[in-house]
């Protein structure tokens, strides 16, 4: 199978590329390396079944040819992270919305009907009051902090753009709303909480919790996430569906900090940082985020393999190796 992954040198995209190469597929990755990293795909660059194009999805002149050659397309290219959204909302709009429309237009022009999976986000649920977020729930965004929700609105717009093209031109489309994904290759930049906590804990620096840490999240290992995406993209039952992808075990950010500190056997102090100090402005954060995964289980054979504790232990070991804090053999490229 020929696979095209936009944003394929990023955290999730590079793991997805690795998965498909392991399966024997041909993989074409496009990434402008604004947040993706060449190091994430370095092991694959010499493979005959792997092609890398360093380009912006909004302007890449090879997009039509790449879409025409693909049997399956994963559209992951996006500006991500609360900090980046607040710093450059114009880039969020340009990349997330214009990029998605351009990918859909390339699929339509290709004359082929590949399997298409578009990555959306749990941010789309906004201030959903339910304890678990279901794909059929209403979406609720508050009118204040309008730039804070630029990312959420862009991902919702992506969903509508993709469904509009799929409906009109008849290709197989699935939308995956991704919940907090963690694992190897995720960097601490732009406010990613778990790599921040891990690096702080293993170096003995204070672990910085935003606000009071009572906000809860559900963390899924990226190696589980990409298996779920592969199963969804290939499921005959999934086209036309919006599906939550993540883990449904919830933990508060404060308890997460304590767990990381415990697993790292760290003496780091936990300190609390107001949102204004962290992001340069106050905003209203989402209090909880837990997915209902019934649809994912109904449409695929997916089962989780990684627990939160196992992922954190793996990340601590990798962080210590990268920082030269322990002697270790080369870690398997998970």
C-alpha positions in Angstrom: 0.0 0.0 0.0 1.2 3.6 -0.8 0.8 5.9 2.2 0.9 9.7 2.2 1.3 11.4 5.6 1.1 15.2 5.9 2.9 16.3 9.0 4.7 13.0 8.9 7.9 14.2 10.6 6.0 15.3 13.7 5.5 13.5 16.9 2.4 11.4 15.9 3.1 11.4 12.1 6.6 9.9 12.5 5.3 7.0 14.6 2.6 6.4 12.0 5.3 6.3 9.3 7.2 3.8 11.3 4.2 1.6 11.8 3.5 1.5 8.0 7.1 0.8 7.1 7.1 -2.1 9.5 4.0 -3.4 7.7 5.9 -3.3 4.4 4.1 -0.2 2.9 5.6 2.6 0.9 5.5 5.8 2.8 5.7 9.4 1.6 6.0 12.1 4.3 5.6 15.8 3.8 6.5 18.2 6.6 7.8 21.8 6.8 9.8 21.0 10.0 8.3 23.9 11.8 7.4 21.5 14.7 8.4 18.2 13.1 12.0 17.1 13.2 14.2 15.4 10.7 15.6 13.4 13.6 12.1 11.8 14.0 12.4 10.1 10.6 16.2 9.9 10.3 16.2 6.1 10.5 14.0 5.9 7.5 15.7 8.4 5.1 17.8 5.8 3.4 15.0 3.3 2.7 13.8 2.8 -0.8 10.2 2.6 0.5 10.4 5.9 2.2 10.2 9.4 0.6 10.5 12.7 2.5 9.5 16.1 1.1 10.4 19.1 3.2 7.6 21.5 2.2 4.7 23.6 3.5 1.4 21.8 2.8 -0.2 25.1 1.9 2.3 25.8 -1.0 3.8 22.4 -1.8 3.8 22.0 -5.6 4.1 18.2 -5.3 0.8 17.7 -3.5 -1.3 16.8 -6.5 1.2 14.1 -7.6 1.5 12.7 -4.1 -2.3 12.5 -3.7 -2.6 10.8 -7.1 -0.1 8.1 -6.1 -1.6 7.3 -2.6 -3.8 4.5 -1.6 -4.3 6.0 1.9 -3.8 9.6 3.1 -3.4 10.7 6.7 -3.8 14.4 7.0 -2.0 15.4 10.3 -0.2 18.7 9.2 -1.3 21.4 11.7 -0.1 24.0 14.1 -0.5 22.6 17.6 -0.1 23.6 21.2 -1.8 26.3 23.3 1.4 28.4 23.3 1.8 28.4 19.6 -1.9 29.1 19.1 -1.7 32.2 21.3 1.6 33.4 19.8 0.6 33.0 16.1 -3.1 32.5 15.4 -2.7 33.6 11.8 -0.4 30.7 11.2 -3.0 28.4 12.8 -5.7 29.5 10.4 -3.4 29.3 7.4 -1.9 25.9 8.1 -4.9 24.2 9.7 -7.7 25.5 7.4 -6.1 26.4 4.1 -3.9 23.3 4.3 -6.8 21.0 4.8 -8.8 22.5 2.0 -5.8 22.1 -0.3 -5.3 18.5 0.6 -9.0 17.7 0.0 -8.8 19.6 -3.4 -5.8 17.5 -4.4 -7.7 14.3 -3.6 -10.6 15.4 -5.7 -8.3 16.3 -8.6 -6.5 13.0 -8.4 -9.4 11.1 -9.9 -8.7 8.3 -7.4 -10.6 7.5 -4.2 -8.0 6.7 -1.5 -8.8 6.0 2.1 -8.5 9.3 3.9 -8.2 10.0 7.6 -8.2 13.6 8.9 -6.8 14.3 12.4 -9.0 16.5 14.5 -8.8 17.3 18.2 -10.6 16.8 21.5 -10.3 20.6 21.8 -13.4 20.7 19.6 -15.6 19.6 22.5 -14.7 22.8 24.4 -16.6 23.1 27.7 -18.6 19.9 27.4 -20.2 19.4 30.8 -20.5 15.6 30.5 -18.0 13.4 32.4 -17.1 11.6 29.1 -17.1 13.2 25.7 -19.1 11.3 23.0 -18.9 12.0 19.3 -22.7 12.8 19.3 -22.4 15.5 22.1 -23.0 19.2 21.4 -19.9 21.3 21.2 -19.6 24.3 23.5 -17.0 27.1 23.2 -17.2 30.2 25.4 -17.2 33.6 23.8 -14.3 34.9 25.9 -10.6 34.2 25.1 -11.4 34.1 21.4 -7.8 33.5 20.4 -7.5 30.6 22.9 -10.1 28.7 20.8 -8.6 29.5 17.4 -7.1 26.0 17.3 -10.4 24.3 18.3 -12.3 26.3 15.7 -9.7 25.5 13.0 -10.0 21.8 13.7 -13.8 21.9 13.5 -13.5 23.8 10.3 -11.2 21.1 9.0 -13.9 18.5 9.8 -16.5 20.4 7.8 -14.2 21.0 4.9 -13.2 17.3 4.7 -16.8 16.0 5.0 -18.0 18.5 2.3 -15.4 17.2 -0.2 -16.0 13.5 0.7 -19.7 13.9 0.4 -19.5 15.7 -3.0 -16.7 13.6 -4.6 -17.3 10.2 -2.9 -14.1 9.3 -1.2 -13.8 7.3 2.0 -13.2 9.8 4.9 -12.8 9.2 8.6 -12.2 12.0 11.2 -10.3 11.1 14.3 -10.6 13.4 17.3 -7.4 12.9 19.1 -7.2 13.2 22.9 -4.0 13.9 24.7 -1.3 11.8 23.1 2.1 11.3 24.7 5.2 9.2 24.2 8.7 9.1 22.6 9.6 12.1 20.4 7.1 14.5 22.0 9.1 17.6 23.0 8.3 19.9 25.9 8.0 23.0 23.7 4.7 24.8 23.4 3.4 23.6 26.7 3.3 19.8 26.3 2.8 18.7 29.8 4.2 15.2 30.1 7.7 15.8 28.5 7.9 18.9 30.6 7.2 17.0 33.8 9.6 14.2 32.9 12.5 16.5 32.1 12.0 18.5 35.2 11.8 15.4 37.4 14.9 13.6 36.0 17.0 16.8 36.3 15.7 17.7 39.8 14.2 21.0 38.7 10.8 22.2 40.1 7.9 20.5 38.4 5.7 23.4 37.1 1.9 22.8 37.4 -0.3 25.4 35.7 -3.1 26.9 37.9 -4.0 24.6 40.8 -3.6 21.3 38.9 -7.2 20.2 39.4 -7.9 20.1 35.7 -8.0 16.5 34.4 -6.8 14.9 31.2 -6.7 11.4 29.7 -3.4 10.4 28.2 -2.8 7.8 25.4 0.5 6.4 24.3 1.3 7.4 20.7 2.1 3.8 19.9 -1.5 2.9 20.7 -2.8 6.0 18.9 -1.2 5.2 15.6 -2.4 1.6 15.7 -5.9 3.0 16.3 -5.6 5.4 13.3 -4.4 2.5 11.0 -7.3 0.4 12.1 -9.8 3.2 11.6 -8.4 4.2 8.2 -8.8 0.6 7.0 -12.1 -0.2 8.6 -15.0 -0.6 6.1 -17.3 0.7 8.8 -15.5 3.9 9.6 -16.0 6.1 6.5 -18.3 9.0 7.3 -17.7 8.7 11.0 -16.1 11.0 13.6 -14.3 8.9 16.1 -12.6 9.6 19.4 -9.1 8.2 19.7 -7.3 8.2 23.0 -7.4 6.5 26.5 -10.3 6.8 28.9 -8.5 6.8 32.2 -8.5 10.3 33.7 -5.9 11.9 36.0 -5.5 15.4 37.4 -2.5 17.4 36.3 -1.4 17.6 39.9 -1.6 13.8 40.4 0.2 13.4 37.1 3.1 15.6 38.5 3.1 13.4 41.6 3.1 10.2 39.5 6.1 11.4 37.4 8.0 12.5 40.4 7.4 9.1 42.1 8.3 7.0 39.0 11.5 9.1 38.6 12.4 8.8 42.3 12.8 12.5 42.1 13.1 15.1 44.9 11.7 17.9 42.6 9.4 20.4 44.3 6.0 20.8 42.7 5.3 24.5 42.1 2.1 26.2 40.8 2.3 28.7 37.9 -0.7 31.0 37.1 -1.8 30.9 33.5 -0.9 34.6 33.0 2.7 33.8 33.9 2.7 30.6 31.8 1.1 32.0 28.6 1.3 35.8 29.1 -2.5 36.1 29.6 -5.3 34.7 31.6 -7.7 32.3 30.0 -10.4 29.8 30.9 -9.0 26.3 30.7 -11.1 23.2 30.0 -11.6 21.5 33.4 -11.7 17.9 32.2 -11.2 15.8 29.0 -12.1 12.2 28.9 -13.2 10.3 25.7 -16.0 7.8 25.3 -14.3 5.1 23.2 -17.4 3.0 22.4 -17.4 3.9 18.7 -13.7 3.2 18.3 -14.2 -0.3 19.8 -17.3 -0.9 17.7 -15.6 0.0 14.4 -12.2 -1.6 15.0 -10.5 -4.4 16.9 -8.4 -1.9 18.8 -7.2 -2.6 22.3 -4.8 -0.5 24.4 -1.3 -2.0 25.0 0.2 0.9 27.1 -0.7 2.1 30.5 0.1 5.6 31.7 2.6 4.3 34.2 4.3 2.2 31.6 4.6 5.1 29.2 6.0 7.4 31.9 8.6 4.8 32.9 9.6 4.5 29.3 9.9 8.3 28.9 11.9 8.6 32.1 14.4 6.0 30.9 14.7 7.7 27.5 15.1 11.2 29.1 17.9 9.9 31.3 19.7 8.3 28.4 19.4 11.5 26.2 20.7 13.6 29.1 23.6 11.2 29.8 22.3 10.4 33.2 22.6 6.7 32.8 24.5 4.0 30.8 22.1 2.3 28.4 22.1 0.5 25.1 20.4 2.3 22.2 16.7 2.3 22.8 14.4 0.7 20.2 12.9 3.4 18.0 9.4 3.2 19.4 
